[in-house]
Amino acid sequence: MKPEKQQLIHALLDGDPRREATLAAATKILRHRRHWHAAGRALAVITLATTATLLVQPSRQPQPAPPISQPHARPVAPLPVQALTDDELLALFPNTPVGLATLPNGRKLLIFPHPGDEARFITHL
């Protein structure tokens, strides 16, 4: 501290019984201000560095994977689809009560009377 300021403080507080308490409180306040000024500067530097990094980095977009080429692969012909008869369909569920109902629009519907049988045999895609 400069000698002039020290002389002013001594002149103002000379003889005051609370001199030490006042100086300690002032020191605490000034230390607190310095701390927050330093924290504000650090935050500003971090914010500036983060912004600069985000602006400088090129945006990364995922690149599509190159197609896997199989030089000797032949195209696979689709398998022929065969429809089951009603008796063949019902034969797929041995020892399980199941019914087959024809709807007015021509579609056929499997009916499982026991709870849980449909979930056990049918997988919905």
N, C-alpha and C positions, 0 to 999 in steps of 0.2 A: 504494500500500500504506500502511496506517496506521502511524504512527510507532511504536506499541507493538510491532507485529509485526516491524517492521524492527529495533528494538532487541533483540527476542528472538532473531531470526535472527543478528544480529551477535554476541550474547552466546554463542549455542550454537556458532557456527562460527568465532569469532574465533581466529585463530592456526592454524586447520586448513589444511594445504596443499591439500586437495581441495575447498576452499570454492567456488571458481568452477565446478568440475565438478558439484558437488552442486546448486548453484543452477540451472545450465543444465539438468540432468536434471529437476529439479522443475518448471521452466518448461515443458519439453517435455511432461511428464505432464499438467500443468494445461491446456495448449493443446489436447492431444489430447482431454481430457474435455470441454472447451467445444465442440470441433468435433462430437463425437458427440451431445452434448445438443442442439445446434442442428440436426443432421441428424434426430434423433428427433422434434423439434418440427415440422420441415418435413414429415416423412413423416406425422405425425398430422394436420396441416392438409390435406395432399393427400388423404389417405384420407377425412377428414370431408367435404371438398368434393365428392369423387367420389360418395360415398354419398348426400349431399344432392341432387346433380344427378340421380342415377338414381332417387331416390324422388320427386322433384318432376316429372320429365318424364312426360307421359302415354305409355302404351305405344302404339307405332305399329304397327298391323296393316295389311297391304296391303289396299287397297280393290279390290274386283273392278272390272274395266273395264266401263263401260256398254255394253250391246249396241248394235251398229251397226245402225241402222234404215235400210232401203232402201224408201222409200215407194212406188216404182213397180216393185219387183221381184216377179216372178211365181214361184210355186213351180215348181221344175223337176221334171218327171216322170222317174222312173227309166227308164233305157234298157232295152229288152228284151234279155234274155240269150239267146243262141243257142248251143246245144251244137255242137261240131265233130264231124265224123265222124272215124273213125280215119285215113282217108286224108288228110283235110284237116289233121289234126294233124301227121302225119308229113311232109306237104308243107311245113310251116313250117321244116324243117331240111334245106334242099337241100345236097348235097355233104358231108353229115355222116352217118356211120353212126349210126342210132338205132333202138331197138326199142321195142315197146309190149307190155307183159305185163298180162294180166288176173289180178288176185288172187282168191282164193276168196271174198272178201266182195263182189266185184263192182267194186271200184275198179280203175282202170287206172294203170299205172306206166310212165313213160318210162325207158328204159335207154340210157345213153350208154357205149359200150365204151371210147372213148378218154379218158384222164385229162384233166381240165380242160374238156372240152366242156360238162359239166353246169354248171359255174361260169360259163362264158361265155354260155350261153343262158338259164339259169333264175335268176331273182331270187326269193329267199325273203323273204316279208314278215314 
